[in-house]
Amino acid sequence: MSEARPLPVLDRFGRAEAGATAIEYALIAALISIFIIGSLLLTGGGMSLTYNVLTNAMLGVFGN
């Protein structure tokens, strides 16, 4: 008796993992982007204040 083989389409579907891998990488990139944007938004005010202090200090030393 011969062994039953799956249909070629189903066989390829079971082995196709490239699409899943691409989606996983896209999700990882999206999460990293969200964390970067969130951290920039949270620290944006502090960085602005720091740059203003440095700018005023340099203007005080070097003048206009």
C-alpha positions as CSV (number, residue, x, y, z in Angstrom):
1,M,0.0,0.0,0.0
2,S,1.4,3.4,-0.9
3,E,1.8,6.2,1.6
4,A,-0.6,9.1,1.3
5,R,1.2,12.4,0.4
6,P,-0.2,15.8,1.1
7,L,-1.2,18.1,-1.7
8,P,1.7,20.2,-2.9
9,V,-0.2,23.4,-2.0
10,L,-0.7,22.3,1.6
11,D,2.8,21.0,1.8
12,R,4.2,24.4,0.7
13,F,1.8,26.2,3.1
14,G,3.1,24.2,6.0
15,R,6.7,25.1,5.3
16,A,6.2,28.8,4.4
17,E,7.6,30.7,7.3
18,A,9.1,33.7,5.5
19,G,5.9,35.7,5.8
20,A,5.6,35.0,9.5
21,T,9.2,36.0,10.1
22,A,8.8,39.3,8.2
23,I,5.7,40.1,10.3
24,E,7.6,39.3,13.5
25,Y,10.5,41.6,12.4
26,A,7.9,44.3,11.6
27,L,6.3,44.0,15.0
28,I,9.7,44.2,16.7
29,A,10.6,47.3,14.7
30,A,7.3,48.9,15.5
31,L,7.8,48.3,19.3
32,I,11.3,49.7,19.2
33,S,10.0,52.8,17.3
34,I,7.2,53.3,19.9
35,F,9.7,53.1,22.7
36,I,12.1,55.6,21.0
37,I,9.3,58.1,20.3
38,G,7.9,57.7,23.8
39,S,11.3,58.3,25.4
40,L,12.0,61.3,23.2
41,L,8.6,62.8,24.1
42,L,9.2,62.2,27.8
43,T,12.7,63.7,27.8
44,G,12.0,66.5,25.2
45,G,11.2,69.2,27.8
46,G,14.3,68.4,29.8
47,M,16.5,68.4,26.8
48,S,15.1,71.8,25.6
49,L,15.8,73.3,29.0
50,T,19.4,71.9,28.9
51,Y,20.0,73.4,25.5
52,N,18.6,76.8,26.5
53,V,20.9,76.9,29.5
54,L,23.9,76.0,27.4
55,T,23.0,78.5,24.8
56,N,22.6,81.3,27.3
57,A,25.9,80.3,28.9
58,M,27.7,80.4,25.6
59,L,26.1,83.8,24.7
60,G,27.3,85.1,28.0
61,V,30.8,84.0,27.3
62,F,31.1,84.8,23.6
63,G,28.5,87.5,23.3
64,N,26.2,87.9,20.3
